């Protein structure tokens, strides 16, 4: 089994392959952190660095990690797991319960909004389809980090939109529109600056006591989206609840997004945006920096 990815998908793939008695190799971006690579190895997998990030030139040009993954699978007689192309269809084929069924199964009422990020697009597609199939009044918002194609693609109605740049927020955002992203089931797409995502991550950790990572906030960017929507509802005099999803723990990001020196060295000093969040918590006013 060969996958062109890093992070949680690569770790999960290594674990699954180990349980099935298969070998697993992840073709990862050249700058993938050591902590992630160690997790892949702990689960019995191997990894190989690619020159380009996954899908920056991947499925479009046949290069990068995706191209390396396909080539490795072909040469070694293995199977290439193209989760960016297949995840949404796999989730749809699995049937119920979906993540949306689980969300509504835990609630006594329908929320006004569900806020998620989009990586493969499978989660937002599953939730959006559920809302429409069951005629729910709940709306779906997708937050999108810098360098990602999803927000501009939906805003411009350009399904082939591409940025050519990788997301700096692990787990969400893509340099091109992946096949699993279904803009027709999304009610609102919101761009979120990366520095604001880091500020939200730190606030969740330091003030709310939520020690989480950056994915399916999946997460950090969704936290900013929630603040925006709460403020909008407040201005409109609306009442109700908003649901978001925290998809992973923070340990893999201890030495990256949770580390002040690492963040500031990349222009992600969250000081100004942290003040915005603090003001929102105190006053309900949301005025992004």
C-alpha positions as a Markdown table, in Angstrom:
| # | Residue | x | y | z |
|---|---|---|---|---|
| 1 | Unk | 0.0 | 0.0 | 0.0 |
| 2 | Unk | 1.3 | 3.4 | -1.0 |
| 3 | Unk | -0.2 | 6.8 | -0.1 |
| 4 | Unk | 0.9 | 10.3 | -1.1 |
| 5 | Unk | 0.2 | 12.2 | 2.2 |
| 6 | Unk | 1.5 | 13.0 | 5.6 |
| 7 | Unk | -0.1 | 13.4 | 9.0 |
| 8 | Unk | -3.1 | 11.5 | 10.3 |
| 9 | Unk | -3.9 | 9.8 | 7.0 |
| 10 | Unk | -0.4 | 8.4 | 6.7 |
| 11 | Unk | -0.4 | 7.2 | 10.3 |
| 12 | Unk | -3.8 | 5.6 | 9.9 |
| 13 | Unk | -2.7 | 3.9 | 6.7 |
| 14 | Unk | 0.4 | 2.5 | 8.3 |
| 15 | Unk | -1.7 | 1.2 | 11.2 |
| 16 | Unk | -4.4 | -0.4 | 8.9 |
| 17 | Unk | -1.7 | -2.0 | 6.7 |
| 18 | Unk | 0.0 | -3.5 | 9.7 |
| 19 | Unk | -3.3 | -5.0 | 10.9 |
| 20 | Unk | -3.8 | -6.6 | 7.5 |
| 21 | Unk | -0.2 | -7.8 | 7.3 |
| 22 | Unk | 0.7 | -5.5 | 4.4 |
| 23 | Unk | 3.6 | -3.2 | 3.9 |
| 24 | Unk | 2.9 | 0.5 | 3.8 |
| 25 | Unk | 4.8 | 3.5 | 2.4 |
| 26 | Unk | 3.9 | 7.1 | 2.6 |
| 27 | Unk | 5.3 | 9.6 | 0.0 |
| 28 | Unk | 5.5 | 12.8 | 2.0 |
| 29 | Unk | 6.4 | 16.5 | 1.4 |
| 30 | Unk | 10.1 | 17.2 | 1.8 |
| 31 | Unk | 9.4 | 19.5 | 4.8 |
| 32 | Unk | 7.3 | 17.0 | 6.8 |
| 33 | Unk | 8.1 | 17.2 | 10.5 |
| 34 | Unk | 10.1 | 14.6 | 12.3 |
| 35 | Unk | 7.3 | 13.9 | 14.8 |
| 36 | Unk | 4.9 | 12.9 | 12.0 |
| 37 | Unk | 7.5 | 10.7 | 10.4 |
| 38 | Unk | 8.2 | 9.0 | 13.7 |
| 39 | Unk | 4.5 | 8.3 | 14.1 |
| 40 | Unk | 4.4 | 6.6 | 10.7 |
| 41 | Unk | 7.4 | 4.4 | 11.6 |
| 42 | Unk | 5.8 | 3.5 | 15.0 |
| 43 | Unk | 2.8 | 2.1 | 13.2 |
| 44 | Unk | 5.0 | -0.1 | 11.0 |
| 45 | Unk | 5.1 | 2.2 | 8.0 |
| 46 | Unk | 7.9 | 3.6 | 5.8 |
| 47 | Unk | 8.2 | 7.0 | 4.3 |
| 48 | Unk | 9.9 | 8.7 | 1.3 |
| 49 | Unk | 10.2 | 12.4 | 0.8 |
| 50 | Unk | 9.0 | 14.1 | -2.4 |
| 51 | Unk | 10.2 | 17.3 | -3.8 |
| 52 | Unk | 6.8 | 19.0 | -4.3 |
| 53 | Unk | 3.9 | 19.0 | -1.8 |
| 54 | Unk | 1.0 | 16.6 | -2.5 |
| 55 | Unk | -1.1 | 17.7 | -5.4 |
| 56 | Unk | 0.7 | 21.0 | -5.9 |
| 57 | Unk | 1.8 | 19.3 | -9.1 |
| 58 | Unk | 0.4 | 15.9 | -8.1 |
| 59 | Unk | -2.7 | 14.7 | -9.8 |
| 60 | Unk | -2.6 | 17.6 | -12.2 |
| 61 | Unk | 0.9 | 17.2 | -13.6 |
| 62 | Unk | 1.8 | 13.7 | -12.3 |
| 63 | Unk | 4.6 | 15.1 | -10.2 |
| 64 | Unk | 5.2 | 15.7 | -6.5 |
| 65 | Unk | 4.1 | 13.2 | -3.8 |
| 66 | Unk | 1.1 | 11.9 | -5.7 |
| 67 | Unk | 3.2 | 11.2 | -8.8 |
| 68 | Unk | 5.8 | 9.6 | -6.7 |
| 69 | Unk | 3.2 | 7.5 | -4.9 |
| 70 | Unk | 1.7 | 6.2 | -8.2 |
| 71 | Unk | 5.1 | 5.4 | -9.6 |
| 72 | Unk | 6.2 | 3.6 | -6.4 |
| 73 | Unk | 3.0 | 1.5 | -6.4 |
| 74 | Unk | 3.4 | 0.6 | -10.0 |
| 75 | Unk | 7.1 | -0.4 | -9.7 |
| 76 | Unk | 6.6 | -2.4 | -6.5 |
| 77 | Unk | 3.4 | -4.2 | -7.5 |
| 78 | Unk | 1.4 | -2.4 | -4.8 |
| 79 | Unk | -1.8 | -0.3 | -4.6 |
| 80 | Unk | -1.9 | 3.5 | -4.6 |
| 81 | Unk | -4.4 | 4.9 | -2.1 |
| 82 | Unk | -5.6 | 8.1 | -3.7 |
| 83 | Unk | -7.6 | 9.3 | -0.8 |
| 84 | Unk | -8.0 | 12.8 | -2.3 |
| 85 | Unk | -9.9 | 11.3 | -5.2 |
| 86 | Unk | -11.7 | 8.5 | -3.4 |
| 87 | Unk | -12.4 | 9.6 | 0.1 |
| 88 | Unk | -15.7 | 11.3 | -0.6 |
| 89 | Unk | -17.0 | 8.4 | -2.7 |
| 90 | Unk | -15.9 | 5.9 | 0.0 |
| 91 | Unk | -17.8 | 7.9 | 2.7 |
| 92 | Unk | -20.9 | 8.1 | 0.5 |
| 93 | Unk | -20.8 | 4.4 | -0.3 |
| 94 | Unk | -20.4 | 3.4 | 3.4 |
| 95 | Unk | -23.9 | 4.7 | 4.1 |
| 96 | Unk | -25.2 | 5.5 | 7.6 |
| 97 | Unk | -24.3 | 6.4 | 10.2 |
| 98 | Unk | -22.3 | 9.3 | 8.8 |
| 99 | Unk | -20.7 | 12.0 | 10.8 |
| 100 | Unk | -23.8 | 14.1 | 10.3 |
| 101 | Unk | -26.0 | 11.3 | 11.8 |
| 102 | Unk | -23.7 | 11.2 | 14.8 |
| 103 | Unk | -23.9 | 15.0 | 15.2 |
| 104 | Unk | -27.7 | 15.1 | 15.2 |
| 105 | Unk | -27.9 | 12.0 | 17.3 |
| 106 | Unk | -26.2 | 13.8 | 20.1 |
| 107 | Unk | -28.3 | 16.9 | 19.9 |
| 108 | Unk | -31.8 | 17.6 | 21.2 |
| 109 | Unk | -32.3 | 20.4 | 18.7 |
| 110 | Unk | -31.1 | 21.4 | 15.3 |
| 111 | Unk | -28.1 | 23.9 | 15.3 |
| 112 | Unk | -28.1 | 27.0 | 13.2 |
| 113 | Unk | -24.8 | 26.2 | 11.7 |
| 114 | Unk | -22.2 | 23.4 | 11.4 |
| 115 | Unk | -18.7 | 24.7 | 10.7 |
| 116 | Unk | -15.9 | 22.5 | 9.3 |
| 117 | Unk | -12.7 | 22.8 | 7.3 |
| 118 | Unk | -12.1 | 20.9 | 4.0 |
| 119 | Unk | -9.2 | 18.7 | 3.2 |
| 120 | Unk | -10.4 | 15.9 | 0.8 |
| 121 | Unk | -13.9 | 17.5 | 1.1 |
| 122 | Unk | -15.4 | 14.2 | 2.2 |
| 123 | Unk | -16.7 | 15.5 | 5.6 |
| 124 | Unk | -18.3 | 18.7 | 4.3 |
| 125 | Unk | -19.9 | 16.7 | 1.5 |
| 126 | Unk | -21.3 | 14.1 | 3.9 |
| 127 | Unk | -22.7 | 16.8 | 6.2 |
| 128 | Unk | -24.1 | 18.9 | 3.4 |
| 129 | Unk | -25.8 | 15.9 | 1.7 |
| 130 | Unk | -27.4 | 14.9 | 5.0 |
| 131 | Unk | -28.8 | 18.4 | 5.6 |
| 132 | Unk | -30.4 | 18.5 | 2.2 |
| 133 | Unk | -31.6 | 14.9 | 2.2 |
| 134 | Unk | -33.4 | 15.4 | 5.5 |
| 135 | Unk | -34.6 | 18.9 | 4.8 |
| 136 | Unk | -32.9 | 20.4 | 7.9 |
| 137 | Unk | -32.7 | 24.1 | 8.5 |
| 138 | Unk | -29.1 | 23.8 | 9.7 |
| 139 | Unk | -26.6 | 25.5 | 7.3 |
| 140 | Unk | -23.1 | 24.4 | 6.5 |
| 141 | Unk | -20.1 | 26.7 | 6.6 |
| 142 | Unk | -16.6 | 25.7 | 5.3 |
| 143 | Unk | -13.6 | 27.7 | 6.5 |
| 144 | Unk | -10.6 | 27.8 | 4.2 |
| 145 | Unk | -6.9 | 28.7 | 5.1 |
| 146 | Unk | -4.5 | 30.8 | 3.0 |
| 147 | Unk | -3.2 | 29.3 | -0.3 |
| 148 | Unk | -6.2 | 27.0 | -0.5 |
| 149 | Unk | -8.4 | 26.8 | -3.6 |
| 150 | Unk | -11.8 | 26.0 | -2.0 |
| 151 | Unk | -13.0 | 29.5 | -1.1 |
| 152 | Unk | -11.9 | 31.2 | -4.3 |
| 153 | Unk | -13.3 | 28.3 | -6.4 |
| 154 | Unk | -16.7 | 28.5 | -4.8 |
| 155 | Unk | -16.7 | 32.3 | -5.0 |
| 156 | Unk | -15.8 | 32.3 | -8.7 |
| 157 | Unk | -17.7 | 29.2 | -9.6 |
| 158 | Unk | -14.5 | 27.8 | -11.1 |
| 159 | Unk | -14.2 | 24.1 | -10.4 |
| 160 | Unk | -10.7 | 24.0 | -11.8 |
| 161 | Unk | -9.3 | 26.8 | -9.6 |
| 162 | Unk | -5.7 | 26.2 | -8.4 |
| 163 | Unk | -3.3 | 28.2 | -6.3 |
| 164 | Unk | -0.1 | 26.0 | -6.7 |
| 165 | Unk | 0.7 | 26.6 | -3.0 |
| 166 | Unk | 0.3 | 24.2 | -0.1 |
| 167 | Unk | -1.7 | 25.0 | 3.0 |
| 168 | Unk | 0.1 | 25.8 | 6.1 |
| 169 | Unk | -2.7 | 24.5 | 8.3 |
| 170 | Unk | -2.4 | 20.7 | 8.5 |
| 171 | Unk | -5.5 | 18.7 | 7.4 |
| 172 | Unk | -7.4 | 21.5 | 5.7 |
| 173 | Unk | -7.0 | 23.5 | 2.5 |
| 174 | Unk | -5.7 | 22.3 | -0.8 |
| 175 | Unk | -3.8 | 23.9 | -3.7 |
| 176 | Unk | -6.5 | 22.7 | -6.1 |
| 177 | Unk | -10.2 | 21.7 | -5.9 |
| 178 | Unk | -10.2 | 18.0 | -5.0 |
| 179 | Unk | -12.9 | 15.7 | -6.5 |
| 180 | Unk | -14.6 | 15.2 | -3.1 |
| 181 | Unk | -15.3 | 18.8 | -2.5 |
| 182 | Unk | -19.0 | 19.5 | -3.3 |
| 183 | Unk | -19.6 | 23.3 | -3.4 |
| 184 | Unk | -23.3 | 22.8 | -4.1 |
| 185 | Unk | -24.0 | 21.6 | -0.6 |
| 186 | Unk | -22.0 | 24.4 | 1.1 |
| 187 | Unk | -24.0 | 27.4 | 2.3 |
| 188 | Unk | -21.1 | 29.6 | 3.2 |
| 189 | Unk | -17.4 | 29.5 | 2.6 |
| 190 | Unk | -15.1 | 31.7 | 4.7 |
| 191 | Unk | -11.4 | 32.5 | 4.2 |
| 192 | Unk | -9.4 | 32.6 | 7.4 |
| 193 | Unk | -5.9 | 34.0 | 7.7 |
| 194 | Unk | -3.4 | 31.4 | 8.9 |
| 195 | Unk | -2.2 | 33.7 | 11.8 |
| 196 | Unk | -5.8 | 33.9 | 13.0 |
| 197 | Unk | -6.0 | 30.1 | 13.0 |
| 198 | Unk | -2.9 | 29.9 | 15.2 |
| 199 | Unk | -4.3 | 32.6 | 17.5 |
| 200 | Unk | -7.5 | 30.4 | 17.9 |
| 201 | Unk | -5.4 | 27.3 | 18.5 |
| 202 | Unk | -3.5 | 29.1 | 21.3 |
| 203 | Unk | -6.7 | 30.5 | 22.8 |
| 204 | Unk | -8.3 | 27.1 | 22.9 |
| 205 | Unk | -5.2 | 25.7 | 24.6 |
| 206 | Unk | -4.5 | 28.5 | 27.1 |
| 207 | Unk | -8.0 | 29.9 | 27.9 |
| 208 | Unk | -10.5 | 27.1 | 27.1 |
| 209 | Unk | -8.2 | 24.2 | 28.2 |
| 210 | Unk | -8.7 | 22.4 | 24.8 |
| 211 | Unk | -5.3 | 20.9 | 23.9 |
| 212 | Unk | -6.0 | 20.3 | 20.2 |
| 213 | Unk | -4.3 | 20.2 | 16.9 |
| 214 | Unk | -5.1 | 22.0 | 13.7 |
| 215 | Unk | -7.0 | 19.6 | 11.6 |
| 216 | Unk | -10.7 | 19.3 | 11.1 |
| 217 | Unk | -11.3 | 22.3 | 13.6 |
| 218 | Unk | -11.1 | 20.7 | 11.7 |
| 219 | Unk | -10.1 | 23.1 | 14.9 |
| 220 | Unk | -8.4 | 26.3 | 14.6 |
| 221 | Unk | -9.8 | 27.9 | 11.5 |
| 222 | Unk | -13.3 | 26.7 | 12.3 |
| 223 | Unk | -13.0 | 28.4 | 15.7 |
| 224 | Unk | -12.6 | 31.7 | 13.8 |
| 225 | Unk | -15.6 | 30.8 | 11.6 |
| 226 | Unk | -17.7 | 30.1 | 14.7 |
| 227 | Unk | -16.8 | 33.5 | 16.2 |
| 228 | Unk | -17.8 | 35.2 | 13.0 |
| 229 | Unk | -21.2 | 33.4 | 12.8 |
| 230 | Unk | -22.0 | 33.9 | 16.5 |
| 231 | Unk | -21.3 | 37.7 | 16.1 |
| 232 | Unk | -23.6 | 37.7 | 13.0 |
| 233 | Unk | -26.4 | 35.9 | 14.8 |
| 234 | Unk | -26.0 | 38.3 | 17.7 |
| 235 | Unk | -26.3 | 41.3 | 15.4 |
| 236 | Unk | -29.4 | 39.8 | 13.7 |
| 237 | Unk | -31.0 | 39.0 | 17.1 |
| 238 | Unk | -31.0 | 35.3 | 16.2 |
| 239 | Unk | -30.7 | 32.6 | 18.8 |
| 240 | Unk | -29.4 | 29.1 | 18.4 |
| 241 | Unk | -26.3 | 26.9 | 18.6 |
| 242 | Unk | -23.3 | 26.3 | 16.3 |
| 243 | Unk | -21.5 | 23.0 | 16.0 |
| 244 | Unk | -17.9 | 22.5 | 15.0 |
| 245 | Unk | -15.6 | 19.4 | 15.0 |
| 246 | Unk | -12.3 | 19.0 | 16.7 |
| 247 | Unk | -10.7 | 16.1 | 14.9 |
| 248 | Unk | -7.3 | 15.4 | 16.4 |
| 249 | Unk | -5.1 | 16.1 | 19.4 |
| 250 | Unk | -2.2 | 18.6 | 19.6 |
| 251 | Unk | 0.8 | 16.3 | 20.2 |
| 252 | Unk | 1.9 | 16.2 | 16.6 |
| 253 | Unk | 2.0 | 20.0 | 16.5 |
| 254 | Unk | 3.8 | 20.6 | 19.8 |
| 255 | Unk | 7.0 | 21.6 | 18.0 |
| 256 | Unk | 5.3 | 23.5 | 15.2 |
| 257 | Unk | 2.0 | 25.4 | 15.4 |
| 258 | Unk | 2.0 | 25.2 | 19.2 |
| 259 | Unk | 5.6 | 26.5 | 19.4 |
| 260 | Unk | 5.9 | 30.3 | 19.7 |
| 261 | Unk | 9.3 | 30.5 | 18.1 |
| 262 | Unk | 8.3 | 28.2 | 15.2 |
| 263 | Unk | 5.2 | 30.3 | 14.5 |
| 264 | Unk | 6.8 | 33.7 | 14.7 |
| 265 | Unk | 9.6 | 32.6 | 12.4 |
| 266 | Unk | 7.0 | 31.9 | 9.7 |
| 267 | Unk | 5.2 | 35.2 | 10.2 |
| 268 | Unk | 2.4 | 33.6 | 12.3 |
| 269 | Unk | 2.7 | 35.7 | 15.4 |
| 270 | Unk | -0.8 | 35.5 | 16.8 |
| 271 | Unk | -0.7 | 38.5 | 19.2 |
| 272 | Unk | -3.0 | 40.9 | 17.3 |
| 273 | Unk | -5.5 | 38.2 | 16.4 |
| 274 | Unk | -5.4 | 36.8 | 20.0 |
| 275 | Unk | -6.6 | 40.3 | 21.1 |
| 276 | Unk | -9.5 | 40.0 | 18.6 |
| 277 | Unk | -10.6 | 36.7 | 20.1 |
| 278 | Unk | -10.3 | 38.0 | 23.7 |
| 279 | Unk | -12.5 | 41.0 | 22.8 |
| 280 | Unk | -15.0 | 38.8 | 21.2 |
| 281 | Unk | -15.2 | 36.6 | 24.3 |
| 282 | Unk | -15.7 | 39.7 | 26.5 |
| 283 | Unk | -18.0 | 41.7 | 24.4 |
| 284 | Unk | -19.4 | 39.6 | 21.6 |
| 285 | Unk | -17.9 | 41.9 | 19.0 |
| 286 | Unk | -16.1 | 40.3 | 16.2 |
| 287 | Unk | -13.7 | 42.7 | 14.4 |
| 288 | Unk | -10.9 | 40.7 | 12.7 |
| 289 | Unk | -7.5 | 42.3 | 12.7 |
